[in-house]
Amino acid sequence: MTDIARAERAAIADLLDRVGPDAPTLCEGWRTRDLAAHIVVRERRPDASAGIVLRSVASHTRRVQAEAAAQPWPKLVAQVRERPWWSLISNPLLDEATNKTEFFIHHEDIRRAQDDWRPREVSSAVNAALWERVRPIGRLALRRTPAAVTIEAPGFGTATAGRGGPDVRLRGEPQELLLFLSGRQAHAIVDFTGPENITARMRKGRYGI
């Protein structure tokens, strides 16, 4: 059994301490202060976290997130680091299931936005756990793609997506496929085979959950 959520939470907090509140991230329009505030609001403010996916309450979420971002930086990072045991999504029973993908991606959002970033080595156990999320995320992200897409992670398996048409193969490690399919295509290391017009469209698609 993996404990990705706990490890990635600690890694995010350590990296935030190192790069400071105004470093870039891969999240459009967000600096590290904004990303840290997003993490805090998502797990500590259920009254506002719904606005992450629901437009009807998005303005409330933005206000609450701005308030969180305005806190002193050490306090904000401490809130990222300390798992709230009472949280609806970060309690001991649900933490791994609800946070492993979120925290892995946001860790890379910070890492890969820095000038000196390099791909990191991820254990087979972690990649296997991420692969379990790649399959449903891929089917959702690529559901409108006019192709029969095979998503392949060598050593872990394959999944199919798209609405049919020319054959396209998207190949990479689970961590790279996860980043690609969550909208970080420019910073994901993957290989493509298939018609150029479709693969180009996939590289520029607005994916996300």
C-alpha positions as CSV (number, residue, x, y, z in Angstrom):
1,M,0.0,0.0,0.0
2,T,1.4,3.4,-0.9
3,D,1.3,6.6,1.1
4,I,1.7,9.0,-1.7
5,A,-0.5,11.8,-0.2
6,R,1.6,12.1,3.0
7,A,4.9,12.0,1.1
8,E,3.8,14.5,-1.5
9,R,2.3,16.9,1.1
10,A,5.7,17.0,2.9
11,A,7.5,17.5,-0.3
12,I,5.3,20.3,-1.4
13,A,5.7,22.1,2.0
14,D,9.5,21.7,1.8
15,L,9.6,23.0,-1.7
16,L,7.4,26.0,-0.8
17,D,9.7,26.8,2.0
18,R,12.6,26.7,-0.4
19,V,11.2,28.7,-3.3
20,G,9.1,31.3,-1.4
21,P,5.7,32.8,-2.0
22,D,6.2,34.4,-5.4
23,A,7.8,31.5,-7.5
24,P,6.0,30.5,-10.7
25,T,3.8,27.4,-11.0
26,L,2.2,25.6,-14.0
27,C,-1.2,26.7,-12.8
28,E,-2.1,29.7,-15.1
29,G,-2.1,32.9,-13.2
30,W,-1.0,31.4,-9.9
31,R,2.3,31.9,-8.0
32,T,3.2,29.6,-5.2
33,R,1.3,31.6,-2.7
34,D,-1.9,31.1,-4.7
35,L,-1.3,27.4,-5.1
36,A,-0.6,27.0,-1.4
37,A,-3.9,28.8,-0.6
38,H,-5.8,26.5,-3.0
39,I,-4.5,23.5,-1.1
40,V,-5.5,25.0,2.2
41,V,-9.0,26.0,1.1
42,R,-9.7,22.7,-0.6
43,E,-9.2,20.7,2.5
44,R,-10.0,23.2,5.3
45,R,-12.9,25.2,4.0
46,P,-15.7,23.0,2.8
47,D,-17.9,26.0,2.5
48,A,-15.6,27.3,-0.2
49,S,-14.0,24.3,-1.8
50,A,-17.1,23.5,-3.9
51,G,-16.4,26.6,-5.9
52,I,-13.3,24.8,-7.3
53,V,-15.7,22.9,-9.6
54,L,-19.0,24.8,-9.3
55,R,-19.3,28.1,-11.0
56,S,-22.2,29.2,-8.9
57,V,-20.1,29.5,-5.8
58,A,-16.7,30.3,-7.5
59,S,-16.7,33.9,-6.5
60,H,-17.0,32.9,-2.8
61,T,-14.1,30.5,-3.3
62,R,-11.9,33.2,-4.9
63,R,-12.6,35.5,-1.9
64,V,-11.7,32.8,0.7
65,Q,-8.6,31.8,-1.3
66,A,-7.4,35.4,-1.5
67,E,-7.8,35.7,2.3
68,A,-5.8,32.5,2.8
69,A,-3.1,33.7,0.4
70,A,-2.8,36.9,2.3
71,Q,-1.6,35.1,5.5
72,P,2.0,35.3,6.5
73,W,3.9,32.9,4.4
74,P,5.2,30.7,7.2
75,K,1.7,30.2,8.5
76,L,0.3,29.3,5.1
77,V,3.1,26.8,4.5
78,A,2.5,25.3,8.0
79,Q,-1.2,24.8,7.0
80,V,-0.2,23.0,3.9
81,R,2.2,20.8,5.9
82,E,-0.1,19.8,8.7
83,R,-2.9,17.4,7.6
84,P,-6.2,18.5,9.2
85,W,-7.4,15.2,10.7
86,W,-11.0,16.5,10.8
87,S,-11.1,17.4,7.1
88,L,-13.8,15.8,4.9
89,I,-11.1,14.9,2.4
90,S,-7.9,14.7,4.4
91,N,-9.0,12.6,7.4
92,P,-7.0,9.3,7.9
93,L,-9.6,7.2,6.2
94,L,-9.8,9.2,2.9
95,D,-6.4,11.1,2.7
96,E,-4.7,8.7,0.3
97,A,-7.7,8.2,-1.9
98,T,-8.6,11.8,-2.3
99,N,-5.2,13.5,-2.2
100,K,-2.6,11.4,-3.8
101,T,-3.2,12.5,-7.3
102,E,-3.9,16.1,-6.3
103,F,-0.7,16.5,-4.3
104,F,1.4,14.7,-6.8
105,I,0.3,17.0,-9.6
106,H,0.6,20.1,-7.5
107,H,4.1,19.1,-6.4
108,E,5.1,18.9,-10.1
109,D,3.2,22.2,-10.8
110,I,5.9,23.8,-8.6
111,R,8.9,21.7,-9.5
112,R,8.4,21.9,-13.3
113,A,7.8,25.7,-13.3
114,Q,11.3,26.3,-12.0
115,D,14.2,26.8,-14.5
116,D,16.3,23.9,-13.1
117,W,13.7,21.2,-13.0
118,R,14.5,17.7,-14.0
119,P,12.2,14.6,-14.1
120,R,12.4,12.8,-10.8
121,E,12.7,9.1,-10.3
122,V,9.5,7.6,-9.0
123,S,9.2,4.1,-7.5
124,S,7.4,1.3,-9.3
125,A,4.8,1.2,-6.5
126,V,4.1,4.9,-6.8
127,N,3.8,4.7,-10.6
128,A,1.5,1.7,-10.3
129,A,-0.8,3.7,-8.0
130,L,-0.7,6.7,-10.4
131,W,-1.5,4.4,-13.3
132,E,-4.8,3.4,-11.6
133,R,-5.8,7.1,-11.9
134,V,-4.5,7.6,-15.4
135,R,-7.0,5.3,-16.9
136,P,-10.2,7.0,-15.8
137,I,-8.7,10.5,-16.2
138,G,-7.6,9.6,-19.7
139,R,-11.0,8.4,-20.7
140,L,-12.6,11.6,-19.4
141,A,-9.9,14.0,-20.8
142,L,-9.9,12.4,-24.3
143,R,-13.6,11.6,-24.6
144,R,-14.1,14.1,-27.5
145,T,-10.9,13.3,-29.3
146,P,-11.7,12.2,-32.8
147,A,-9.4,9.1,-32.7
148,A,-9.0,5.7,-31.1
149,V,-6.4,6.6,-28.5
150,T,-4.3,3.9,-26.8
151,I,-2.7,5.2,-23.6
152,E,0.3,3.0,-22.9
153,A,2.5,2.9,-19.8
154,P,5.2,0.3,-20.5
155,G,5.3,-2.3,-17.7
156,F,1.9,-1.1,-16.3
157,G,-0.7,-1.6,-19.0
158,T,-2.8,0.1,-21.6
159,A,-6.1,1.9,-21.7
160,T,-8.3,3.1,-24.5
161,A,-10.0,6.5,-24.9
162,G,-11.4,8.8,-27.6
163,R,-14.5,8.6,-29.6
164,G,-13.1,6.5,-32.5
165,G,-11.3,7.2,-35.7
166,P,-7.6,7.1,-36.7
167,D,-5.3,5.2,-34.3
168,V,-3.2,7.3,-31.9
169,R,-0.8,6.0,-29.3
170,L,0.1,8.1,-26.3
171,R,3.1,6.5,-24.4
172,G,5.0,7.4,-21.3
173,E,5.5,6.6,-17.6
174,P,2.4,6.9,-15.5
175,Q,3.5,10.1,-13.8
176,E,4.1,11.7,-17.2
177,L,0.8,10.5,-18.6
178,L,-1.0,11.8,-15.5
179,L,0.5,15.3,-16.0
180,F,-0.3,15.3,-19.7
181,L,-3.9,14.3,-19.2
182,S,-4.4,16.9,-16.4
183,G,-3.5,19.8,-18.7
184,R,0.3,20.0,-18.2
185,Q,1.1,18.8,-21.7
186,A,4.0,21.2,-22.3
187,H,5.9,19.8,-19.3
188,A,5.0,16.1,-19.6
189,I,7.5,13.7,-21.2
190,V,5.5,11.5,-23.5
191,D,5.7,10.0,-27.0
192,F,3.0,10.1,-29.7
193,T,2.3,8.1,-32.8
194,G,-0.6,9.0,-35.1
195,P,-1.9,11.7,-37.5
196,E,-0.2,15.1,-36.8
197,N,-3.4,17.0,-36.9
198,I,-4.8,15.0,-34.0
199,T,-1.6,14.7,-31.9
200,A,-1.2,18.5,-32.3
201,R,-4.7,19.0,-31.1
202,M,-4.1,16.8,-28.1
203,R,-0.9,18.7,-27.1
204,K,-3.0,21.9,-27.0
205,G,-6.2,20.5,-25.5
206,R,-7.5,22.1,-22.3
207,Y,-7.6,19.1,-20.1
208,G,-8.4,19.1,-16.4
209,I,-10.7,17.7,-13.8
